[in-house]
Amino acid sequence: MIRRIQGLSLARTFSTSALAGALGLALVGCSGGTGYEDGGLETGTGESEGQDELDTLDESSTGVDAGDSAETTGGESETETEDTSEVWDQELVDVAHAREFRGVWVTTVYNINWPSSAGLGQVAAQAELIEIVEAAAAINLNAIVFQIRPESDAVYASSLEPWSRYLTGSQGSDPGWDPLTFLIEQAHVRNLEVHGWLNPYRAAAGASSALSEPHIALQLPEHAHVYGSALWMDPGSVDVREHVVDVVADVVERYEIDGIHLDDYFYPYPTDEDFPDELTWSAYVQDGGQLARDDWRRENVNALVEELHDTIALTDPDVRFGIAPFGIYRSGIPEGIVGLDQYASLYADPLLWMEEGWLDYAAPQLYWPTYSQQQNYELLLDWWSTLNPDRYVFVGNYLSNIGEWGLDEILAQLALSRAYADQNSLGNILFQVQPLLADTMGVNAALAEQFYGQPALTPPLAERLDAEVDPPLVTVQGAGALVEDLSAQRLRAWVVYADQGGEWVLDRIVPVPSGEDSALIDLDAGRWAISAAGWHNVESPGVVIEL
């Protein structure tokens, strides 16, 4: 049964402890309603098979908060600030719109999504990226989850890792341009966030692939192991973990990235053989380690997740960190669920990560249809969305299977996700972008008409809900408004609301280009309110003007 979503009001600021109550948050409109239509569900019978890498095809200079400049004269220190008194003389009003994470994965491993072939020229490759961002923007998605490290390499300029072979056909070969910089520029002007998706331990998708310096498997060959058909770095190696953390810190520091994202690959999906980590296990035991081997393996992954959280928060607290784990935590949890036990097989413990608050969100890959009995979509969604009331769930949906399931099944899954908004199920990430590029079964129009008819910012970062954003200075200029930030804030967008019968209704979201602090916005006659949204997506009060 589809649950009904109750509308809530959205205050100017939030406290983290209030997330569960206030953040029915995302699907909250200014009028107190959801602003969305309920979708119907179809039921039937069917079975869902397990997944492996081929089945699922799984396969930032940060802005520095500008401080006030200080000059010392006559032995006294004075802080010079721009006069913002005009801002507070304006009429302010609380404004809000329905928040939701609307993401799509863009896969680079095996050239699944981009580039379409290794060795594709710069002009053609950039045209393909533009096609991707335009397809996403056309249906009001607001996030691209872009695979920047498919096999301990880089789909961006890096001194820590070699260029990816999926760009040029040869690992380490410089393509002559930076795809991540280009994508961020193209996405941000279209109100699309870019989240860097990394695979932490996969060293090579094919074990026999040629490696180039400074690849981690060449730096630490004793911790690189062939397992199945791939080459994997040992999660038990502290050096391996620290390298992954360094890579993430480098991306967050140098790129205007909006988020860091890991998927479900930690220890590899098991084969008939145990993972060959005897070297690090033996060292642990010899150093007096008391954990059982399985617990030790889980602790290795936990240590990475915790350190990534801490490092990202220290480097740039406005960057979101999330993980898309396998959709089943343990077989039998919740009751009736059957499937691979990631806790025991992948040594992944997303329950702990959510409980500890190391993640802003979990994006469980619920890659089964709603009518599956042993992998029941709604049961799993309900379980995941109750793990931590102060964190989000953005469900991962298997859009790739639209040809088998049909369009209605995809729409039913999104409807269910929205029905659990009161439990912080506040978005979806679609795997992967190809069905959108092909508009398979008319999915684009269906998504736009039934779910994404209006633009939206993603939910505020869970650990930044206490942040306050100063309203802009807004002055009428001709047939429009000049909007200025006088507080040197790191802003993502100006958000424009129209007064419709006494209710403030979202009209548009105007991105703030990097380095700019003002914009001239064309407006029709009427009463308007314009707010400023910070990089963390907390929104200021709206400034009221009338034309």
DACOR-V210242 format. One record per pair of residues at least 12 apart in sequence whose ideal C-beta (glycine too) atoms are under 6 Angstrom apart, sorted by the first residue. I is the first residue (numbers start at 1). J is the second residue. Records with the same first field share a line. If there is no record, write none. Layout:
I=J + J
This chain:
2=38 + 415 + 419
3=419
5=27 + 34 + 421
7=32 + 33 + 34
8=24 + 28
10=28 + 96
12=94 + 541
13=468
14=465
15=466
16=390 + 465
19=390
20=389
23=424
24=421 + 422
25=99 + 459
26=99 + 100 + 421 + 426 + 459
27=98 + 421
29=98
30=96 + 503 + 504
31=503
35=98
39=411 + 415
41=412
42=408
43=371
44=371
46=369 + 371
48=368 + 372 + 375
50=340
52=269
57=112 + 400
59=109
60=251 + 252 + 254 + 255 + 256 + 257
61=254
62=316
63=490
66=488
68=81
82=486
84=486
86=473
87=471 + 473
90=543
91=544
92=471 + 541
93=529 + 542 + 544
94=541
95=497 + 504 + 529 + 531 + 542
97=506
98=456
99=456 + 457 + 459
100=426 + 427 + 456
101=394 + 427 + 458
102=141 + 142
103=143 + 145 + 429
104=136 + 141 + 430 + 433
105=145 + 431 + 432
106=144 + 146 + 433
107=147 + 432
108=147 + 150 + 155 + 166
109=150 + 205
111=166
113=432 + 433
114=128
118=166 + 169
119=168 + 169
122=177
126=182
129=183
130=186
132=433
133=186 + 187 + 190 + 192
135=436 + 437
136=192
137=190 + 192
139=444 + 447 + 448 + 452
140=452 + 455
142=458
143=193
144=187 + 192 + 194
145=195 + 197 + 261 + 429
146=194
147=197
148=180 + 196
149=198 + 199
150=199
151=202 + 204 + 205
152=203 + 216
155=179
156=178 + 180
157=178
160=247 + 250
162=212 + 215
171=212
172=212
184=256
188=511
189=511
191=509 + 511
193=258
194=258
195=258 + 259 + 261
196=251 + 257 + 260
197=261
199=265
200=244
201=232 + 233 + 235
202=265
203=217 + 224 + 231 + 232 + 233
204=231
205=230
207=226 + 230 + 231
216=243
220=239
223=237 + 240
225=276
227=268 + 275
228=271
232=268
234=277 + 280
235=300 + 301
236=277 + 280 + 300
237=280
241=304
245=307 + 311
248=260 + 308
249=311 + 315
252=312 + 315 + 316 + 319
253=315
259=319 + 320
260=312 + 321
261=322
262=323
263=324
264=325 + 326
266=301 + 346 + 348
267=346 + 347
270=345
284=296
297=347
298=347 + 349
301=347 + 348
305=353 + 358
306=358
309=321 + 358
318=535 + 536
320=360 + 461
321=360
322=359 + 360 + 361 + 363
323=359
324=363 + 365 + 396
325=348 + 350 + 364
326=342
327=364 + 365 + 366 + 380
329=351
330=343
334=379 + 383
338=374
339=375
350=362
354=387 + 388 + 391
355=388
360=461 + 462
361=392 + 394
362=393
363=394 + 396 + 429
364=384
365=396
366=380 + 395
367=398
369=405 + 409
370=412
378=416
381=420
385=420 + 423 + 424 + 425
386=423
391=462
392=424 + 426
393=424 + 425
394=427 + 429
395=417 + 428
396=429 + 431
397=413 + 428 + 430
398=431
399=430 + 431 + 435
400=431 + 432
402=435 + 440 + 441
407=441 + 443 + 446
414=428 + 451
426=459
454=506
455=509
457=533 + 537
458=537
460=536 + 537 + 538
461=536
464=536
467=536 + 538
469=532 + 534 + 538 + 540
470=487
471=540 + 541 + 543
472=484 + 485 + 532
473=486
474=530 + 543 + 545
476=545
480=520 + 521 + 522 + 523
481=521 + 523 + 545
482=520
483=519 + 521 + 530
484=518
485=517
490=535
491=512 + 532
492=533 + 535
493=509 + 510 + 511 + 512 + 533
494=510 + 530
495=509 + 531 + 533
496=508 + 530
497=529 + 542
499=527
504=529
523=547
525=547
527=546
528=545
529=542 + 544
530=542 + 543
